């Protein structure tokens, strides 16, 4: 199931449809309960929410597909945007709006705005920009993702250091380390792109032995 691209797309579409349904009904807060449940489950399955459930990621994928098809790479990520203060500062702002909405009872379109932001940012920049440097949900999932029981791992003894995993990774989690490649557990979206792309099949989603 986890390796199947078709199953992944089906789940993404179903969850996106559920999110749209909640938005139309004005019950977007229910989605926060979904996130809270998957936040806890990420202690076991890592950032499964990002790769299979997140509506922001689902909307971004067609944009990235079209960019690859037409050979468009997008602009380089500004250096100052890579600073942790940007990511966590944005998280504080988003949480502030959510708290304001809960306290005042005013429905603020925080989640729909984030989806629109993810879409627009992906049009002009690589996916990694939003995933790694802006997404507030990704920032929250870093900690349980790092502590999770399951993880996408590269077997060092079989790695040929070809770099395919780094090229297909949408969050920049796969990177070169000495003479092999490694995957930053807390940044991995568990999207399985690297698992499917690895030419020697040395990347697996499995119990983390580290």
N, CA, C and O of each residue as an XYZ file, in Angstrom:
840
protein
N       0.833     -1.219      0.000
C       0.000      0.000      0.000
C       0.859      1.257      0.000
O       0.619      2.168     -0.792
N       1.867      1.319      0.888
C       2.640      2.542      1.037
C       3.485      2.840     -0.197
O       3.793      4.000     -0.469
N       3.864      1.797     -0.952
C       4.670      2.013     -2.136
C       3.826      2.340     -3.359
O       4.347      2.852     -4.349
N       2.534      2.053     -3.305
C       1.662      2.221     -4.463
C       1.354      3.694     -4.723
O       0.761      4.369     -3.881
N       1.754      4.179     -5.878
C       1.476      5.566     -6.254
C      -0.021      5.785     -6.460
O      -0.562      6.828     -6.090
N      -0.685      4.791     -7.056
C      -2.127      4.919     -7.303
C      -2.898      5.000     -5.989
O      -3.826      5.798     -5.855
N      -2.513      4.175     -5.026
C      -3.181      4.212     -3.729
C      -2.922      5.542     -3.025
O      -3.811      6.089     -2.374
N      -1.727      6.046     -3.155
C      -1.388      7.330     -2.556
C      -2.243      8.447     -3.139
O      -2.800      9.259     -2.400
N      -2.346      8.488     -4.461
C      -3.136      9.517     -5.131
C      -4.600      9.406     -4.727
O      -5.264     10.416     -4.495
N      -5.104      8.165     -4.644
C      -6.499      7.954     -4.255
C      -6.752      8.503     -2.853
O      -7.744      9.195     -2.628
N      -5.858      8.197     -1.909
C      -6.013      8.700     -0.545
C      -5.941     10.223     -0.501
O      -6.712     10.866      0.210
N      -5.015     10.794     -1.262
C      -4.881     12.251     -1.291
C      -6.161     12.911     -1.813
O      -6.612     13.919     -1.269
N      -6.733     12.342     -2.856
C      -7.963     12.901     -3.436
C      -9.124     12.776     -2.451
O      -9.918     13.704     -2.295
N      -9.215     11.625     -1.791
C     -10.294     11.407     -0.823
C     -10.202     12.391      0.340
O     -11.207     12.974      0.747
N      -9.001     12.573      0.871
C      -8.835     13.503      1.981
C      -9.035     14.954      1.534
O      -9.565     15.765      2.293
N      -8.618     15.284      0.313
C      -8.863     16.627     -0.205
C     -10.363     16.866     -0.345
O     -10.864     17.937     -0.003
N     -11.074     15.856     -0.853
C     -12.526     15.972     -0.963
C     -13.184     16.158      0.390
O     -14.125     16.939      0.529
N     -12.684     15.435      1.391
C     -13.217     15.562      2.755
C     -12.965     16.960      3.296
O     -13.827     17.544      3.954
N     -11.772     17.500      3.016
C     -11.451     18.849      3.471
C     -12.369     19.879      2.805
O     -12.869     20.787      3.470
N     -12.588     19.738      1.504
C     -13.478     20.662      0.777
C     -14.890     20.570      1.347
O     -15.560     21.588      1.520
N     -15.337     19.360      1.637
C     -16.666     19.146      2.228
C     -16.787     19.882      3.559
O     -17.783     20.560      3.811
N     -15.778     19.748      4.403
C     -15.797     20.431      5.700
C     -15.774     21.946      5.532
O     -16.432     22.676      6.273
N     -15.010     22.407      4.549
C     -14.924     23.854      4.302
C     -16.265     24.412      3.868
O     -16.686     25.465      4.348
N     -16.934     23.722      2.973
C     -18.242     24.158      2.484
C     -19.264     24.180      3.615
O     -20.120     25.062      3.674
N     -19.167     23.209      4.500
C     -20.101     23.131      5.634
C     -19.722     24.080      6.773
O     -20.489     24.264      7.718
N     -18.542     24.674      6.676
C     -18.104     25.562      7.741
C     -17.602     24.813      8.965
O     -17.625     25.341     10.077
N     -17.146     23.573      8.755
C     -16.662     22.746      9.864
C     -15.161     22.476      9.743
O     -14.706     21.367     10.024
N     -14.403     23.472      9.331
C     -12.974     23.272      9.112
C     -12.254     22.856     10.401
O     -11.205     22.215     10.350
N     -12.815     23.220     11.539
C     -12.171     22.847     12.811
C     -12.081     21.332     12.972
O     -11.209     20.819     13.673
N     -12.999     20.624     12.308
C     -12.948     19.161     12.359
C     -11.632     18.670     11.773
O     -11.076     17.665     12.218
N     -11.138     19.395     10.761
C      -9.878     18.993     10.141
C      -8.726     19.082     11.137
O      -7.780     18.296     11.079
N      -8.814     20.032     12.037
C      -7.773     20.153     13.063
C      -7.769     18.938     13.979
O      -6.722     18.556     14.502
N      -8.926     18.335     14.174
C      -8.998     17.106     14.961
C      -8.343     15.956     14.200
O      -7.684     15.099     14.789
N      -8.540     15.952     12.868
C      -7.886     14.949     12.021
C      -6.369     15.098     12.139
O      -5.648     14.113     12.300
N      -5.900     16.337     12.057
C      -4.464     16.592     12.169
C      -3.945     16.175     13.542
O      -2.873     15.581     13.652
N      -4.712     16.489     14.591
C      -4.285     16.145     15.949
C      -4.131     14.633     16.101
O      -3.177     14.158     16.717
N      -5.078     13.881     15.533
C      -5.012     12.418     15.611
C      -3.790     11.886     14.869
O      -3.093     11.000     15.364
N      -3.534     12.431     13.675
C      -2.398     11.972     12.883
C      -1.073     12.495     13.447
O      -0.018     11.900     13.225
N      -1.139     13.595     14.167
C       0.053     14.087     14.873
C       0.523     13.034     15.880
O       1.716     12.745     15.978
N      -0.430     12.467     16.626
C      -0.097     11.435     17.600
C       0.379     10.153     16.907
O       1.316      9.500     17.366
N      -0.281      9.804     15.796
C       0.097      8.603     15.064
C       1.466      8.739     14.407
O       2.124      7.742     14.108
N       1.890      9.987     14.186
C       3.200     10.198     13.571
C       4.335      9.732     14.483
O       5.464      9.544     14.027
N       4.038      9.548     15.757
C       5.037      8.983     16.674
C       5.358      7.535     16.298
O       6.401      6.997     16.670
N       4.439      6.921     15.556
C       4.651      5.552     15.086
C       5.009      5.533     13.605
O       5.990      4.908     13.202
N       4.199      6.228     12.795
C       4.326      6.140     11.344
C       5.113      7.280     10.709
O       5.208      7.351      9.483
N       5.676      8.168     11.512
C       6.382      9.347     11.027
C       5.386     10.306     10.346
O       4.194     10.271     10.651
N       5.860     11.147      9.442
C       5.006     12.215      8.899
C       4.103     11.719      7.771
O       4.106     12.263      6.667
N       3.338     10.683      8.071
C       2.384     10.104      7.121
C       1.364     11.144      6.672
O       0.907     11.122      5.529
N       1.010     12.054      7.579
C       0.039     13.115      7.257
C       0.498     13.904      6.033
O      -0.297     14.189      5.138
N       1.772     14.252      6.001
C       2.297     15.082      4.915
C       2.218     14.389      3.562
O       1.817     14.997      2.569
N       2.597     13.127      3.526
C       2.678     12.430      2.259
C       1.379     11.891      1.717
O       1.260     11.672      0.512
N       0.384     11.669      2.588
C      -0.836     11.002      2.149
C      -2.134     11.747      2.460
O      -3.166     11.457      1.854
N      -2.104     12.686      3.380
C      -3.345     13.299      3.858
C      -3.425     14.797      3.590
O      -4.489     15.295      3.224
N      -2.346     15.511      3.761
C      -2.348     16.973      3.720
C      -2.930     17.547      2.422
O      -2.408     17.263      1.344
N      -3.993     18.343      2.502
C      -4.589     18.929      1.294
C      -3.674     19.951      0.624
O      -3.765     20.169     -0.584
N      -2.799     20.572      1.400
C      -1.859     21.533      0.815
C      -0.916     20.805     -0.140
O      -0.708     21.241     -1.272
N      -0.356     19.708      0.322
C       0.552     18.915     -0.500
C      -0.162     18.381     -1.739
O       0.410     18.362     -2.829
N      -1.404     17.951     -1.572
C      -2.179     17.405     -2.687
C      -2.379     18.442     -3.783
O      -2.299     18.118     -4.968
N      -2.639     19.681     -3.394
C      -2.838     20.760     -4.373
C      -1.522     21.151     -5.039
O      -1.506     21.576     -6.194
N      -0.439     21.008     -4.319
C       0.869     21.378     -4.863
C       1.373     20.383     -5.906
O       2.100     20.769     -6.822
N       1.000     19.117     -5.783
C       1.535     18.065     -6.643
C       1.283     18.284     -8.138
O       2.213     18.126     -8.929
N       0.060     18.641     -8.557
C      -0.158     18.867     -9.994
C       0.699     20.004    -10.548
O       1.118     19.968    -11.705
N       0.957     21.010     -9.714
C       1.796     22.129    -10.140
C       3.216     21.642    -10.415
O       3.812     21.981    -11.438
N       3.745     20.850     -9.500
C       5.098     20.311     -9.664
C       5.171     19.387    -10.879
O       6.167     19.382    -11.603
N       4.115     18.607    -11.098
C       4.076     17.703    -12.254
C       4.150     18.484    -13.559
O       4.899     18.120    -14.466
N       3.376     19.552    -13.649
C       3.375     20.360    -14.869
C       4.707     21.076    -15.064
O       5.176     21.222    -16.193
N       5.306     21.515    -13.986
C       6.617     22.169    -14.088
C       7.665     21.206    -14.604
O       8.489     21.571    -15.442
N       7.639     19.963    -14.102
C       8.592     18.961    -14.594
C       8.338     18.638    -16.062
O       9.278     18.469    -16.839
N       7.085     18.553    -16.431
C       6.727     18.206    -17.804
C       7.206     19.251    -18.791
O       7.621     18.923    -19.902
N       7.149     20.507    -18.387
C       7.561     21.595    -19.283
C       8.972     22.103    -18.985
O       9.400     23.125    -19.522
N       9.684     21.383    -18.127
C      11.079     21.721    -17.854
C      11.285     23.004    -17.086
O      12.292     23.684    -17.283
N      10.350     23.355    -16.210
C      10.456     24.567    -15.412
C      10.916     24.216    -13.990
O      10.258     23.441    -13.295
N      12.034     24.782    -13.569
C      12.568     24.478    -12.246
C      12.092     25.442    -11.164
O      12.014     25.068     -9.994
N      11.780     26.654    -11.535
C      11.386     27.632    -10.534
C      12.577     28.417    -10.018
O      13.725     28.028    -10.232
N      12.310     29.503     -9.350
C      13.364     30.368     -8.836
C      14.055     29.733     -7.630
O      13.488     28.865     -6.966
N      15.263     30.167     -7.359
C      15.999     29.687     -6.192
C      15.350     30.217     -4.915
O      14.791     31.314     -4.896
N      15.432     29.426     -3.861
C      14.853     29.835     -2.581
C      15.726     30.922     -1.971
O      16.926     30.710     -1.797
N      15.160     32.082     -1.640
C      15.952     33.154     -1.023
C      16.661     32.667      0.237
O      16.072     31.949      1.044
N      17.909     33.050      0.403
C      18.701     32.560      1.524
C      18.080     32.921      2.865
O      18.081     32.101      3.784
N      17.551     34.133      2.995
C      17.015     34.554      4.293
C      15.776     33.749      4.682
O      15.445     33.645      5.863
N      15.080     33.169      3.668
C      13.887     32.380      3.959
C      14.228     31.010      4.538
O      13.356     30.314      5.059
N      15.491     30.633      4.444
C      15.910     29.331      4.968
C      16.222     29.370      6.462
O      16.504     28.335      7.066
N      16.173     30.543      7.048
C      16.464     30.657      8.478
C      15.312     30.076      9.299
O      14.146     30.312      8.983
N      15.633     29.315     10.354
C      14.593     28.705     11.195
C      13.592     29.714     11.747
O      12.424     29.383     11.948
N      14.045     30.949     11.995
C      13.145     31.956     12.564
C      11.973     32.243     11.638
O      10.891     32.596     12.108
N      12.169     32.096     10.320
C      11.096     32.313      9.357
C      10.036     31.231      9.516
O       8.841     31.516      9.586
N      10.492     29.994      9.571
C       9.578     28.858      9.689
C       8.772     28.911     10.975
O       7.548     28.779     10.958
N       9.461     29.104     12.085
C       8.773     29.073     13.367
C       8.032     30.376     13.659
O       7.055     30.392     14.408
N       8.506     31.460     13.061
C       7.770     32.713     13.169
C       6.437     32.608     12.463
O       5.418     33.078     12.969
N       6.443     31.980     11.271
C       5.202     31.789     10.511
C       4.269     30.855     11.270
O       3.054     31.053     11.268
N       4.837     29.832     11.923
C       4.025     28.911     12.730
C       3.314     29.669     13.848
O       2.128     29.449     14.092
N       4.029     30.550     14.519
C       3.438     31.339     15.606
C       2.294     32.209     15.082
O       1.253     32.334     15.728
N       2.496     32.805     13.915
C       1.453     33.651     13.316
C       0.203     32.827     13.012
O      -0.912     33.245     13.324
N       0.392     31.664     12.407
C      -0.747     30.809     12.055
C      -1.488     30.352     13.310
O      -2.718     30.391     13.357
N      -0.749     29.923     14.317
C      -1.385     29.503     15.567
C      -2.123     30.677     16.207
O      -3.198     30.505     16.781
N      -1.538     31.867     16.104
C      -2.190     33.059     16.636
C      -3.541     33.311     15.990
O      -4.511     33.633     16.676
N      -3.607     33.168     14.679
C      -4.881     33.347     13.970
C      -5.892     32.280     14.386
O      -7.079     32.571     14.535
N      -5.423     31.041     14.573
C      -6.325     29.959     14.975
C      -6.870     30.189     16.377
O      -8.051     29.958     16.635
N      -6.009     30.643     17.280
C      -6.451     30.937     18.644
C      -7.443     32.090     18.641
O      -8.457     32.046     19.338
N      -7.149     33.125     17.855
C      -8.063     34.264     17.740
C      -9.431     33.814     17.245
O     -10.462     34.264     17.745
N      -9.432     32.920     16.255
C     -10.687     32.410     15.707
C     -11.466     31.625     16.753
O     -12.687     31.746     16.856
N     -10.732     30.803     17.543
C     -11.396     29.994     18.564
C     -11.961     30.853     19.693
O     -13.051     30.583     20.198
N     -11.221     31.883     20.085
C     -11.648     32.738     21.199
C     -12.804     33.648     20.807
O     -13.750     33.823     21.575
N     -12.727     34.220     19.625
C     -13.748     35.188     19.199
C     -14.941     34.543     18.517
O     -16.009     35.147     18.415
N     -14.758     33.309     18.049
C     -15.848     32.642     17.332
C     -15.941     33.059     15.879
O     -16.858     32.643     15.171
N     -15.007     33.873     15.426
C     -14.987     34.293     14.031
C     -14.286     33.238     13.181
O     -13.178     32.804     13.499
N     -14.938     32.834     12.108
C     -14.352     31.829     11.226
C     -13.349     32.506     10.280
O     -13.736     33.220      9.355
N     -12.096     32.273     10.522
C     -11.049     32.799      9.652
C     -10.576     31.694      8.702
O     -10.341     30.570      9.147
N     -10.434     31.986      7.417
C     -10.064     30.953      6.434
C      -8.570     30.623      6.461
O      -7.890     30.702      5.438
N      -8.069     30.254      7.640
C      -6.634     30.006      7.786
C      -6.170     28.851      6.903
O      -5.201     28.989      6.157
N      -6.856     27.719      6.987
C      -6.437     26.550      6.217
C      -6.592     26.747      4.708
O      -5.674     26.404      3.964
N      -7.720     27.286      4.225
C      -7.821     27.564      2.786
C      -6.742     28.533      2.299
O      -6.232     28.388      1.188
N      -6.395     29.517      3.125
C      -5.348     30.465      2.743
C      -4.000     29.753      2.639
O      -3.212     30.050      1.741
N      -3.732     28.824      3.543
C      -2.487     28.067      3.493
C      -2.414     27.197      2.237
O      -1.347     27.036      1.645
N      -3.551     26.644      1.841
C      -3.590     25.855      0.611
C      -3.274     26.740     -0.589
O      -2.498     26.360     -1.466
N      -3.887     27.928     -0.619
C      -3.607     28.866     -1.703
C      -2.158     29.309     -1.714
O      -1.555     29.467     -2.776
N      -1.597     29.510     -0.520
C      -0.194     29.921     -0.418
C       0.724     28.819     -0.932
O       1.676     29.089     -1.665
N       0.438     27.577     -0.546
C       1.241     26.456     -1.014
C       1.199     26.340     -2.530
O       2.219     26.071     -3.165
N       0.027     26.541     -3.106
C      -0.145     26.481     -4.562
C       0.681     27.559     -5.257
O       1.422     27.277     -6.199
N       0.544     28.789     -4.786
C       1.242     29.920     -5.402
C       2.754     29.782     -5.260
O       3.493     30.025     -6.214
N       3.216     29.392     -4.072
C       4.646     29.255     -3.855
C       5.249     28.182     -4.749
O       6.389     28.309     -5.195
N       4.486     27.125     -5.013
C       4.978     26.042     -5.854
C       5.023     26.441     -7.324
O       5.805     25.884     -8.094
N       4.200     27.390     -7.714
C       4.240     27.897     -9.088
C       5.576     28.573     -9.362
O       6.143     28.420    -10.444
N       6.075     29.315     -8.390
C       7.280     30.125     -8.598
C       8.559     29.506     -8.026
O       9.659     29.846     -8.462
N       8.420     28.607     -7.059
C       9.597     28.031     -6.403
C       9.490     26.505     -6.358
O       8.421     25.958     -6.628
N      10.584     25.809     -6.020
C      10.518     24.359     -5.827
C       9.610     24.022     -4.646
O       9.411     24.842     -3.750
N       9.061     22.803     -4.656
C       8.205     22.350     -3.552
C       8.880     22.517     -2.196
O       8.232     22.827     -1.197
N      10.174     22.308     -2.182
C      10.931     22.337     -0.934
C      10.730     23.642     -0.172
O      10.772     23.652      1.059
N      10.512     24.746     -0.891
C      10.348     26.047     -0.246
C       9.229     25.994      0.785
O       9.426     26.361      1.944
N       8.050     25.534      0.357
C       6.926     25.514      1.286
C       7.076     24.399      2.307
O       6.886     24.622      3.502
N       7.417     23.195      1.843
C       7.506     22.047      2.745
C       8.494     22.275      3.885
O       8.201     21.982      5.044
N       9.653     22.797      3.545
C      10.742     22.851      4.524
C      10.871     24.199      5.237
O      11.401     24.260      6.346
N      10.400     25.261      4.622
C      10.676     26.577      5.186
C       9.438     27.385      5.559
O       9.568     28.450      6.164
N       8.234     26.907      5.215
C       7.045     27.686      5.532
C       5.934     26.894      6.217
O       5.284     27.400      7.131
N       5.717     25.676      5.785
C       4.541     24.926      6.249
C       4.472     24.823      7.778
O       5.367     24.242      8.392
N       3.437     25.371      8.392
C       3.317     25.307      9.853
C       3.040     23.890     10.360
O       3.472     23.521     11.452
N       2.321     23.104      9.564
C       2.030     21.728      9.972
C       3.305     20.889      9.931
O       3.533     20.041     10.793
N       4.124     21.138      8.923
C       5.406     20.447      8.837
C       6.302     20.785     10.013
O       7.001     19.921     10.543
N       6.277     22.053     10.419
C       7.087     22.480     11.570
C       6.646     21.755     12.838
O       7.477     21.360     13.656
N       5.325     21.580     12.998
C       4.816     20.888     14.177
C       5.124     19.394     14.152
O       5.297     18.769     15.198
N       5.191     18.827     12.944
C       5.402     17.385     12.816
C       6.872     16.968     12.877
O       7.180     15.777     12.909
N       7.768     17.940     12.894
C       9.191     17.608     12.948
C       9.542     16.788     14.197
O      10.267     15.797     14.110
N       9.034     17.198     15.332
C       9.399     16.532     16.591
C       8.897     15.088     16.648
O       9.699     14.182     16.875
N       7.580     14.840     16.448
C       7.134     13.439     16.467
C       7.717     12.644     15.309
O       7.924     11.436     15.429
N       7.986     13.310     14.188
C       8.598     12.629     13.059
C       9.980     12.120     13.391
O      10.369     11.028     12.977
N      10.714     12.913     14.134
C      12.069     12.528     14.520
C      12.064     11.374     15.519
O      12.998     10.574     15.561
N      11.005     11.297     16.321
C      10.927     10.261     17.359
C      10.148      9.023     16.912
O       9.982      8.089     17.697
N       9.678      8.999     15.688
C       8.790      7.935     15.230
C       9.455      6.561     15.183
O      10.673      6.446     15.041
N       8.629      5.529     15.304
C       9.114      4.144     15.256
C       9.444      3.720     13.829
O      10.385      2.959     13.603
N       8.659      4.221     12.860
C       8.858      3.885     11.452
C       9.563      5.042     10.753
O       9.422      6.197     11.152
N      10.318      4.724      9.711
C      11.010      5.777      8.970
C      11.428      5.262      7.597
O      11.576      4.059      7.381
N      11.614      6.203      6.679
C      12.167      5.868      5.372
C      13.677      5.919      5.513
O      14.247      6.959      5.842
N      14.326      4.776      5.260
C      15.754      4.670      5.495
C      16.505      4.141      4.274
O      15.985      3.332      3.505
N      17.739      4.617      4.116
C      18.627      4.127      3.070
C      19.613      3.145      3.699
O      20.254      3.460      4.701
N      19.733      1.963      3.113
C      20.696      0.984      3.594
C      22.079      1.380      3.083
O      22.342      1.256      1.887
N      22.971      1.854      3.957
C      24.268      2.394      3.525
C      25.106      1.429      2.689
O      25.749      1.838      1.722
N      25.098      0.156      3.058
C      25.977     -0.793      2.371
C      25.566     -1.024      0.922
O      26.385     -1.462      0.113
N      24.309     -0.737      0.582
C      23.830     -0.945     -0.789
C      23.716      0.353     -1.584
O      23.481      0.323     -2.792
N      23.882      1.490     -0.912
C      23.728      2.790     -1.584
C      24.887      3.039     -2.549
O      26.054      2.908     -2.181
N      24.547      3.398     -3.787
C      25.576      3.692     -4.798
C      25.871      5.180     -4.891
O      26.677      5.608     -5.717
N      25.210      5.976     -4.036
C      25.426      7.423     -3.998
C      25.104      8.090     -5.335
O      25.758      9.056     -5.727
N      24.092      7.567     -6.031
C      23.730      8.106     -7.354
C      23.016      9.451     -7.265
O      23.041     10.227     -8.220
N      22.377      9.737     -6.122
C      21.716     11.026     -5.936
C      20.294     11.116     -6.447
O      19.693     12.189     -6.406
N      19.735      9.998     -6.935
C      18.359     10.011     -7.445
C      17.380     10.398     -6.339
O      16.442     11.159     -6.574
N      17.600      9.874     -5.134
C      16.693     10.171     -4.023
C      16.641     11.666     -3.723
O      15.570     12.215     -3.463
N      17.792     12.318     -3.760
C      17.850     13.758     -3.480
C      17.140     14.553     -4.566
O      16.540     15.591     -4.288
N      17.207     14.068     -5.803
C      16.586     14.795     -6.916
C      15.058     14.706     -6.880
O      14.369     15.643     -7.282
N      14.533     13.578     -6.398
C      13.076     13.425     -6.394
C      12.431     13.836     -5.082
O      11.210     13.980     -5.019
N      13.227     14.031     -4.027
C      12.673     14.371     -2.714
C      12.082     15.785     -2.716
O      12.812     16.745     -2.964
N      10.785     15.939     -2.448
C      10.150     17.256     -2.488
C      10.461     18.161     -1.307
O      10.192     19.362     -1.352
N      11.031     17.586     -0.241
C      11.292     18.402      0.952
C      12.773     18.608      1.224
O      13.137     19.299      2.175
N      13.633     18.018      0.399
C      15.062     18.151      0.630
C      15.548     17.303      1.787
O      16.619     17.561      2.337
N      14.773     16.289      2.167
C      15.162     15.430      3.286
C      16.305     14.495      2.908
O      17.140     14.164      3.750
N      16.348     14.066      1.645
C      17.425     13.190      1.178
C      18.625     14.046      0.785
O      18.490     14.995      0.013
N      19.779     13.715      1.309
C      20.959     14.522      1.049
C      22.218     13.656      1.089
O      22.214     12.567      1.662
N      23.279     14.144      0.482
C      24.537     13.402      0.456
C      25.247     13.527      1.800
O      25.302     14.603      2.396
N      25.784     12.413      2.257
C      26.554     12.395      3.511
C      27.760     11.487      3.300
O      27.609     10.274      3.154
N      28.922     12.056      3.285
C      30.170     11.343      2.977
C      30.046     10.599      1.652
O      29.886     11.234      0.610
N      30.115      9.260      1.665
C      30.098      8.513      0.410
C      28.756      7.835      0.136
O      28.654      7.005     -0.768
N      27.735      8.179      0.904
C      26.388      7.648      0.678
C      25.375      8.781      0.880
O      25.743      9.895      1.251
N      24.107      8.484      0.633
C      23.047      9.452      0.887
C      22.287      9.064      2.154
O      22.215      7.887      2.508
N      21.733     10.041      2.820
C      20.938      9.813      4.020
C      19.631     10.580      3.910
O      19.487     11.471      3.073
N      18.673     10.222      4.773
C      17.379     10.906      4.798
C      17.157     11.488      6.179
O      17.174     10.764      7.175
N      16.947     12.795      6.242
C      16.665     13.457      7.515
C      15.261     13.051      7.964
O      14.262     13.447      7.364
N      15.210     12.272      9.008
C      13.948     11.683      9.461
C      12.876     12.725      9.777
O      11.704     12.531      9.453
N      13.271     13.813     10.401
C      12.296     14.822     10.805
C      11.785     15.665      9.648
O      10.757     16.329      9.781
N      12.485     15.654      8.504
C      12.046     16.425      7.343
C      11.356     15.552      6.291
O      10.760     16.070      5.346
N      11.438     14.239      6.455
C      10.869     13.302      5.476
C       9.348     13.339      5.502
O       8.745     13.258      6.572
N       8.721     13.460      4.327
C       7.266     13.523      4.219
C       6.636     12.141      4.106
O       5.411     12.025      4.053
N       7.446     11.104      4.068
C       6.972      9.730      3.875
C       6.133      9.638      2.603
O       5.137      8.916      2.557
N       6.539     10.369      1.580
C       5.796     10.375      0.313
C       6.180      9.199     -0.572
O       5.485      8.912     -1.547
N       7.268      8.517     -0.253
C       7.745      7.326     -0.957
C       8.311      7.596     -2.345
O       8.560      6.654     -3.097
N       8.518      8.849     -2.700
C       9.087      9.153     -4.012
C      10.472      8.533     -4.154
O      10.796      7.971     -5.200
N      11.278      8.630     -3.124
C      12.632      8.073     -3.185
C      12.612      6.549     -3.200
O      13.439      5.922     -3.862
N      11.669      5.951     -2.473
C      11.543      4.492     -2.433
C      11.251      3.954     -3.833
O      11.831      2.957     -4.265
N      10.337      4.636     -4.535
C       9.962      4.194     -5.878
C      11.049      4.488     -6.907
O      11.180      3.770     -7.898
N      11.829      5.546     -6.671
C      12.814      5.977     -7.675
C      14.177      5.307     -7.531
O      14.940      5.262     -8.497
N      14.499      4.785     -6.350
C      15.832      4.215     -6.110
C      16.135      3.087     -7.100
O      15.403      2.097     -7.134
N      17.199      3.212     -7.908
C      17.512      2.199     -8.920
C      17.993      0.867     -8.346
O      17.886     -0.166     -9.008
N      18.522      0.883     -7.122
C      19.006     -0.362     -6.519
C      18.101     -0.842     -5.384
O      18.435     -1.794     -4.678
N      16.961     -0.183     -5.212
C      15.951     -0.584     -4.230
C      16.523     -0.741     -2.819
O      16.227     -1.708     -2.116
N      17.337      0.220     -2.428
C      17.937      0.161     -1.093
C      17.266      1.101     -0.088
O      17.713      1.226      1.052
N      16.186      1.759     -0.525
C      15.457      2.664      0.372
C      14.151      1.985      0.763
O      13.399      1.529     -0.098
N      13.885      1.921      2.060
C      12.700      1.217      2.545
C      12.034      1.985      3.680
O      12.681      2.698      4.446
N      10.724      1.814      3.759
C       9.949      2.334      4.886
C       9.853      1.198      5.895
O       9.191      0.193      5.636
N      10.503      1.350      7.036
C      10.620      0.227      7.958
C      10.804      0.727      9.390
O      10.863      1.931      9.638
N      10.892     -0.203     10.311
C      11.180      0.150     11.706
C      12.534      0.828     11.768
O      13.506      0.362     11.173
N      12.587      1.925     12.490
C      13.826      2.681     12.606
C      14.717      2.022     13.663
O      14.329      1.887     14.824
N      15.909      1.618     13.241
C      16.834      0.919     14.145
C      17.852      1.856     14.787
O      18.664      1.425     15.606
N      17.813      3.129     14.420
C      18.824      4.065     14.939
C      18.536      4.469     16.367
O      19.288      5.249     16.951
